[in-house]
């Protein structure tokens, strides 16, 4: 691997995590402009589907028997990633800080290992089990703001609680995604997952609409939609694949840990959010969990 190839791989991966980090910032802006979260997520993936369609539909028609044979798996992948995860992230940001949200989301690599163990896609060792406990402790510290009274009174911020749902949903999706090899291209697989995710997002979109949460077709909405469709949606996916193909999945995975740092810095600069003591405490436990989960000894 040449130095120039490494350099370009690092650029691709850095752009990927920057766009994903920016998704939380734009999601927070969406809450300020009262863009309904489920409607935003519906249009994000509807337009992503339209953009990918010319490149993927010929392959999907050829592979229709394979898709129908595995439709149950694709439904679960679509619901956990498109329907639930992305919708809940946008919903949660109406009620919680960006910093709290991204710190919780940063536990996903550890949670993937946990669910991979349950689904028997990967062996888990004692370090990884301790890592899961540490990371989840960090999440609890953030949700409770390190205040035991909140736990006793069950007086939680609902944005923090729903972010846990998003975190677990993406971890299940990722663990299932690794469970088997696919007889289809990566872009084709993305289109299938978007398709099934959208099918279950349509009724939620109409429920939100009937409840009176309507999109105002003005400049802020179009800027927000343009960003979430083109950058964290499509560009990040393509750049992520490119980066992994150049330096491998393990080395690429390290870049994911930059996302909460970038999001937190952006939130502090743009929204004047404060990095509180409970954030620091939670981050220490989450980081310890991530480090322990990457140990490869003592298979359990």
LINLINRA-V163347 format. One record per pair of residues at least 12 apart in sequence whose C-alpha atoms are under 10 Angstrom apart, sorted by the first residue. I is the first residue (numbers start at 1). J is the second residue. If there is no record, write none. Layout:
{{I & J} {I & J}}
//
This chain:
{{1 & 246} {1 & 247} {5 & 243} {5 & 246} {5 & 247} {6 & 243} {6 & 246} {6 & 247} {8 & 242} {8 & 243} {8 & 246} {9 & 239} {9 & 240} {9 & 242} {9 & 243} {9 & 244} {9 & 245} {9 & 246} {9 & 247} {9 & 248} {9 & 252} {10 & 243} {10 & 244} {10 & 246} {10 & 247} {10 & 251} {10 & 252} {10 & 255} {11 & 239} {11 & 243} {12 & 235} {12 & 236} {12 & 238} {12 & 239} {12 & 240} {12 & 241} {12 & 242} {12 & 243} {12 & 244} {12 & 252} {13 & 236} {13 & 239} {13 & 240} {13 & 241} {13 & 242} {13 & 243} {13 & 244} {13 & 252} {13 & 253} {13 & 254} {13 & 255} {13 & 256} {14 & 236} {14 & 239} {14 & 240} {14 & 243} {14 & 252} {14 & 255} {14 & 256} {14 & 258} {14 & 259} {15 & 231} {15 & 232} {15 & 235} {15 & 236} {15 & 239} {15 & 240} {16 & 231} {16 & 232} {16 & 233} {16 & 234} {16 & 235} {16 & 236} {16 & 237} {16 & 238} {16 & 239} {16 & 240} {16 & 241} {16 & 243} {16 & 255} {16 & 256} {16 & 259} {17 & 232} {17 & 236} {17 & 239} {17 & 240} {17 & 255} {17 & 256} {17 & 257} {17 & 258} {17 & 259} {17 & 260} {17 & 262} {17 & 263} {18 & 231} {18 & 232} {18 & 236} {18 & 255} {18 & 256} {18 & 258} {18 & 259} {18 & 260} {18 & 261} {18 & 262} {18 & 263} {19 & 227} {19 & 228} {19 & 230} {19 & 231} {19 & 232} {19 & 233} {19 & 235} {19 & 236} {19 & 259} {19 & 262} {19 & 263} {20 & 228} {20 & 231} {20 & 232} {20 & 233} {20 & 236} {20 & 237} {20 & 256} {20 & 259} {20 & 260} {20 & 262} {20 & 263} {21 & 98} {21 & 102} {21 & 232} {21 & 256} {21 & 258} {21 & 259} {21 & 260} {21 & 261} {21 & 262} {21 & 263} {21 & 264} {21 & 265} {21 & 266} {21 & 267} {22 & 227} {22 & 228} {22 & 231} {22 & 232} {22 & 259} {22 & 262} {22 & 263} {22 & 266} {22 & 267} {23 & 86} {23 & 89} {23 & 90} {23 & 224} {23 & 227} {23 & 228} {23 & 229} {23 & 231} {23 & 232} {23 & 233} {23 & 263} {24 & 89} {24 & 90} {24 & 93} {24 & 97} {24 & 98} {24 & 99} {24 & 101} {24 & 102} {24 & 228} {24 & 232} {24 & 259} {24 & 260} {24 & 263} {24 & 264} {24 & 266} {24 & 267} {25 & 93} {25 & 97} {25 & 98} {25 & 99} {25 & 263} {25 & 264} {25 & 266} {25 & 267} {25 & 270} {25 & 271} {26 & 90} {26 & 93} {26 & 223} {26 & 224} {26 & 225} {26 & 227} {26 & 228} {27 & 40} {27 & 86} {27 & 89} {27 & 90} {27 & 91} {27 & 92} {27 & 93} {27 & 94} {27 & 98} {27 & 224} {27 & 225} {27 & 228} {28 & 89} {28 & 90} {28 & 91} {28 & 92} {28 & 93} {28 & 94} {28 & 95} {28 & 96} {28 & 97} {28 & 98} {28 & 267} {28 & 271} {29 & 90} {29 & 93} {29 & 94} {29 & 220} {29 & 221} {29 & 224} {29 & 271} {30 & 90} {30 & 91} {30 & 93} {30 & 94} {30 & 220} {30 & 221} {30 & 223} {30 & 224} {30 & 225} {31 & 90} {31 & 91} {31 & 92} {31 & 93} {31 & 94} {31 & 95} {32 & 93} {32 & 94} {33 & 215} {33 & 216} {33 & 220} {33 & 221} {33 & 224} {34 & 94} {34 & 213} {34 & 214} {34 & 215} {34 & 216} {34 & 221} {35 & 90} {35 & 91} {35 & 94} {35 & 213} {35 & 214} {35 & 215} {35 & 216} {35 & 217} {35 & 220} {35 & 221} {35 & 224} {35 & 225} {36 & 87} {36 & 90} {36 & 91} {36 & 94} {36 & 205} {36 & 208} {36 & 209} {36 & 212} {36 & 213} {36 & 214} {36 & 215} {36 & 216} {37 & 86} {37 & 87} {37 & 88} {37 & 89} {37 & 90} {37 & 91} {37 & 92} {37 & 93} {37 & 94} {37 & 205} {37 & 208} {37 & 213} {37 & 215} {38 & 83} {38 & 84} {38 & 86} {38 & 87} {38 & 88} {38 & 89} {38 & 90} {38 & 91} {38 & 201} {38 & 202} {38 & 204} {38 & 205} {38 & 206} {38 & 207} {38 & 208} {38 & 209} {38 & 213} {39 & 87} {39 & 90} {39 & 201} {39 & 202} {39 & 204} {39 & 205} {39 & 206} {39 & 207} {39 & 208} {39 & 209} {39 & 213} {39 & 214} {39 & 215} {40 & 86} {40 & 87} {40 & 90} {40 & 91} {40 & 205} {40 & 215} {40 & 221} {40 & 224} {40 & 225} {40 & 228} {40 & 229} {41 & 82} {41 & 83} {41 & 84} {41 & 85} {41 & 86} {41 & 87} {41 & 88} {41 & 89} {41 & 90} {41 & 91} {41 & 198} {41 & 201} {41 & 205} {41 & 225} {41 & 228} {41 & 229} {42 & 82} {42 & 83} {42 & 86} {42 & 87} {42 & 197} {42 & 198} {42 & 199} {42 & 200} {42 & 201} {42 & 202} {42 & 204} {42 & 205} {43 & 198} {43 & 205} {43 & 225} {43 & 228} {43 & 229} {44 & 82} {44 & 86} {44 & 224} {44 & 225} {44 & 226} {44 & 227} {44 & 228} {44 & 229} {44 & 230} {44 & 233} {45 & 82} {45 & 83} {45 & 86} {45 & 191} {45 & 194} {45 & 195} {45 & 197} {45 & 198} {45 & 201} {45 & 225} {45 & 228} {45 & 229} {45 & 233} {45 & 234} {46 & 194} {46 & 195} {46 & 197} {46 & 198} {46 & 201} {46 & 202} {46 & 229} {47 & 225} {47 & 226} {47 & 229} {47 & 230} {47 & 233} {48 & 190} {48 & 191} {48 & 194} {48 & 228} {48 & 229} {48 & 230} {48 & 233} {48 & 234} {49 & 190} {49 & 191} {49 & 192} {49 & 193} {49 & 194} {49 & 195} {49 & 198} {49 & 229} {49 & 234} {50 & 191} {51 & 191} {51 & 229} {51 & 230} {51 & 234} {52 & 187} {52 & 188} {52 & 190} {52 & 191} {52 & 234} {53 & 187} {53 & 188} {53 & 191} {55 & 187} {55 & 188} {55 & 191} {56 & 185} {56 & 186} {56 & 187} {56 & 188} {56 & 189} {56 & 190} {56 & 191} {56 & 192} {57 & 188} {57 & 191} {57 & 192} {58 & 188} {59 & 184} {59 & 185} {59 & 187} {59 & 188} {60 & 184} {60 & 185} {60 & 188} {60 & 189} {60 & 191} {60 & 192} {63 & 183} {63 & 184} {63 & 188} {66 & 182} {66 & 183} {66 & 184} {67 & 183} {67 & 184} {67 & 189} {67 & 192} {71 & 192} {71 & 196} {72 & 196} {73 & 173} {73 & 176} {73 & 177} {73 & 193} {74 & 176} {74 & 177} {74 & 189} {74 & 192} {74 & 193} {74 & 194} {74 & 195} {74 & 196} {74 & 197} {75 & 192} {75 & 193} {75 & 194} {75 & 195} {75 & 196} {75 & 197} {75 & 199} {75 & 200} {76 & 172} {76 & 173} {76 & 176} {76 & 177} {76 & 193} {76 & 196} {76 & 197} {77 & 169} {77 & 170} {77 & 172} {77 & 173} {77 & 174} {77 & 175} {77 & 176} {77 & 177} {77 & 190} {77 & 192} {77 & 193} {77 & 194} {77 & 196} {77 & 197} {78 & 173} {78 & 190} {78 & 191} {78 & 192} {78 & 193} {78 & 194} {78 & 195} {78 & 196} {78 & 197} {78 & 198} {78 & 199} {78 & 200} {78 & 201} {79 & 169} {79 & 170} {79 & 173} {79 & 193} {79 & 194} {79 & 196} {79 & 197} {79 & 198} {79 & 199} {79 & 200} {79 & 201} {80 & 165} {80 & 166} {80 & 168} {80 & 169} {80 & 170} {80 & 171} {80 & 172} {80 & 173} {80 & 174} {80 & 176} {80 & 193} {80 & 197} {81 & 166} {81 & 169} {81 & 170} {81 & 171} {81 & 172} {81 & 173} {81 & 174} {81 & 193} {81 & 194} {81 & 197} {82 & 169} {82 & 170} {82 & 173} {82 & 193} {82 & 194} {82 & 195} {82 & 196} {82 & 197} {82 & 198} {82 & 199} {82 & 200} {82 & 201} {83 & 169} {83 & 193} {83 & 194} {83 & 196} {83 & 197} {83 & 198} {83 & 199} {83 & 200} {83 & 201} {83 & 202} {83 & 204} {84 & 165} {84 & 166} {84 & 167} {84 & 169} {84 & 170} {84 & 197} {84 & 200} {84 & 201} {85 & 162} {85 & 163} {85 & 164} {85 & 165} {85 & 166} {85 & 167} {85 & 168} {85 & 169} {85 & 170} {85 & 171} {85 & 173} {86 & 166} {86 & 169} {86 & 170} {87 & 166} {87 & 201} {87 & 204} {88 & 159} {88 & 162} {88 & 163} {88 & 164} {88 & 165} {88 & 166} {88 & 167} {88 & 169} {89 & 101} {89 & 102} {89 & 105} {89 & 159} {89 & 160} {89 & 162} {89 & 163} {89 & 164} {89 & 165} {89 & 166} {89 & 167} {90 & 159} {90 & 163} {90 & 166} {91 & 158} {91 & 159} {91 & 162} {91 & 163} {91 & 166} {92 & 157} {92 & 158} {92 & 159} {92 & 160} {92 & 161} {92 & 162} {92 & 163} {92 & 164} {92 & 165} {92 & 166} {93 & 159} {93 & 160} {93 & 162} {93 & 163} {94 & 158} {94 & 159} {95 & 157} {95 & 158} {95 & 159} {95 & 160} {95 & 162} {96 & 143} {96 & 157} {96 & 158} {96 & 159} {96 & 160} {96 & 161} {96 & 162} {96 & 163} {97 & 159} {97 & 160} {97 & 264} {97 & 267} {97 & 271} {97 & 273} {97 & 274} {97 & 275} {98 & 260} {98 & 263} {98 & 264} {98 & 265} {98 & 266} {98 & 267} {98 & 268} {98 & 271} {98 & 273} {99 & 142} {99 & 260} {99 & 261} {99 & 262} {99 & 263} {99 & 264} {99 & 265} {99 & 266} {99 & 267} {99 & 268} {99 & 273} {99 & 274} {99 & 275} {99 & 276} {99 & 279} {100 & 139} {100 & 142} {100 & 143} {100 & 145} {100 & 159} {100 & 160} {100 & 163} {100 & 260} {100 & 264} {100 & 275} {100 & 276} {100 & 278} {100 & 279} {100 & 282} {100 & 283} {101 & 139} {101 & 142} {101 & 143} {101 & 159} {101 & 160} {101 & 161} {101 & 162} {101 & 163} {101 & 164} {101 & 166} {101 & 167} {101 & 260} {101 & 263} {101 & 264} {102 & 163} {102 & 167} {102 & 259} {102 & 260} {102 & 261} {102 & 262} {102 & 263} {102 & 264} {103 & 135} {103 & 138} {103 & 139} {103 & 142} {103 & 257} {103 & 259} {103 & 260} {103 & 261} {103 & 263} {103 & 264} {103 & 279} {103 & 280} {103 & 282} {103 & 283} {103 & 286} {103 & 287} {104 & 135} {104 & 136} {104 & 138} {104 & 139} {104 & 140} {104 & 142} {104 & 143} {104 & 160} {104 & 163} {104 & 164} {104 & 166} {104 & 167} {104 & 260} {104 & 282} {104 & 283} {104 & 286} {105 & 139} {105 & 163} {105 & 164} {105 & 166} {105 & 167} {105 & 168} {105 & 170} {105 & 171} {105 & 259} {105 & 260} {106 & 135} {106 & 139} {106 & 167} {106 & 256} {106 & 257} {106 & 258} {106 & 259} {106 & 260} {106 & 261} {106 & 283} {106 & 286} {106 & 287} {106 & 290} {107 & 131} {107 & 132} {107 & 134} {107 & 135} {107 & 136} {107 & 138} {107 & 139} {107 & 164} {107 & 167} {107 & 168} {107 & 171} {107 & 257} {107 & 260} {107 & 283} {107 & 285} {107 & 286} {107 & 287} {107 & 289} {107 & 290} {108 & 132} {108 & 135} {108 & 164} {108 & 166} {108 & 167} {108 & 168} {108 & 169} {108 & 170} {108 & 171} {108 & 172} {108 & 174} {108 & 256} {108 & 290} {109 & 132} {109 & 167} {109 & 170} {109 & 171} {109 & 174} {109 & 175} {109 & 253} {109 & 254} {109 & 256} {109 & 257} {109 & 289} {109 & 290} {109 & 293} {109 & 294} {110 & 128} {110 & 129} {110 & 131} {110 & 132} {110 & 133} {110 & 134} {110 & 135} {110 & 136} {110 & 171} {110 & 286} {110 & 289} {110 & 290} {110 & 291} {110 & 292} {110 & 293} {110 & 294} {111 & 128} {111 & 129} {111 & 131} {111 & 132} {111 & 133} {111 & 135} {111 & 136} {111 & 167} {111 & 168} {111 & 169} {111 & 170} {111 & 171} {111 & 172} {111 & 174} {111 & 175} {111 & 289} {111 & 290} {111 & 293} {112 & 132} {112 & 167} {112 & 168} {112 & 169} {112 & 170} {112 & 171} {112 & 172} {112 & 173} {112 & 174} {112 & 175} {112 & 176} {112 & 178} {113 & 125} {113 & 128} {113 & 129} {113 & 131} {113 & 132} {113 & 171} {113 & 172} {113 & 174} {113 & 175} {113 & 293} {113 & 294} {114 & 128} {114 & 129} {114 & 131} {114 & 132} {114 & 171} {114 & 172} {114 & 175} {114 & 293} {115 & 168} {115 & 171} {115 & 172} {115 & 173} {115 & 174} {115 & 175} {115 & 176} {116 & 171} {116 & 172} {116 & 174} {116 & 175} {116 & 176} {116 & 177} {116 & 178} {116 & 179} {117 & 129} {117 & 175} {118 & 175} {119 & 172} {119 & 175} {119 & 176} {119 & 179} {120 & 175} {120 & 179} {121 & 175} {121 & 176} {121 & 177} {121 & 178} {121 & 179} {121 & 180} {122 & 175} {122 & 178} {122 & 179} {123 & 299} {123 & 300} {124 & 293} {124 & 296} {124 & 297} {124 & 298} {124 & 299} {124 & 300} {125 & 292} {125 & 293} {125 & 294} {125 & 295} {125 & 296} {125 & 297} {125 & 298} {125 & 299} {125 & 300} {126 & 292} {126 & 293} {126 & 295} {126 & 296} {126 & 297} {126 & 298} {126 & 299} {126 & 300} {127 & 289} {127 & 290} {127 & 291} {127 & 292} {127 & 293} {127 & 294} {127 & 295} {127 & 296} {127 & 297} {127 & 298} {127 & 299} {127 & 300} {128 & 289} {128 & 290} {128 & 291} {128 & 292} {128 & 293} {128 & 294} {128 & 295} {128 & 296} {128 & 297} {128 & 298} {128 & 299} {128 & 300} {129 & 289} {129 & 292} {129 & 293} {129 & 300} {130 & 288} {130 & 289} {130 & 290} {130 & 292} {130 & 293} {131 & 285} {131 & 286} {131 & 287} {131 & 288} {131 & 289} {131 & 290} {131 & 291} {131 & 292} {131 & 293} {131 & 294} {131 & 295} {132 & 285} {132 & 286} {132 & 288} {132 & 289} {132 & 290} {132 & 292} {132 & 293} {133 & 285} {133 & 286} {133 & 288} {133 & 289} {134 & 282} {134 & 284} {134 & 285} {134 & 286} {134 & 287} {134 & 288} {134 & 289} {134 & 290} {134 & 292} {134 & 293} {135 & 282} {135 & 283} {135 & 284} {135 & 285} {135 & 286} {135 & 287} {135 & 288} {135 & 289} {135 & 290} {135 & 292} {135 & 293} {136 & 164} {136 & 282} {136 & 285} {136 & 286} {136 & 289} {137 & 281} {137 & 282} {137 & 283} {137 & 284} {137 & 285} {137 & 286} {137 & 289} {138 & 278} {138 & 279} {138 & 280} {138 & 281} {138 & 282} {138 & 283} {138 & 284} {138 & 285} {138 & 286} {138 & 287} {138 & 288} {138 & 289} {139 & 160} {139 & 161} {139 & 164} {139 & 278} {139 & 279} {139 & 281} {139 & 282} {139 & 283} {139 & 285} {139 & 286} {140 & 160} {140 & 161} {140 & 164} {140 & 278} {140 & 282} {141 & 278} {141 & 279} {141 & 280} {141 & 281} {141 & 282} {141 & 283} {141 & 285} {142 & 160} {142 & 276} {142 & 277} {142 & 278} {142 & 279} {142 & 280} {142 & 281} {142 & 282} {142 & 283} {143 & 155} {143 & 156} {143 & 157} {143 & 158} {143 & 159} {143 & 160} {143 & 161} {143 & 163} {143 & 164} {143 & 278} {143 & 279} {143 & 282} {144 & 156} {144 & 157} {144 & 160} {144 & 278} {145 & 157} {145 & 276} {145 & 277} {145 & 278} {145 & 279} {145 & 281} {145 & 282} {146 & 277} {146 & 278} {146 & 279} {146 & 281} {146 & 282} {147 & 278} {186 & 237} {186 & 238} {186 & 241} {187 & 234} {187 & 237} {187 & 238} {187 & 241} {190 & 234} {190 & 237} {240 & 252} {240 & 253} {257 & 287} {257 & 290} {260 & 283}}
//
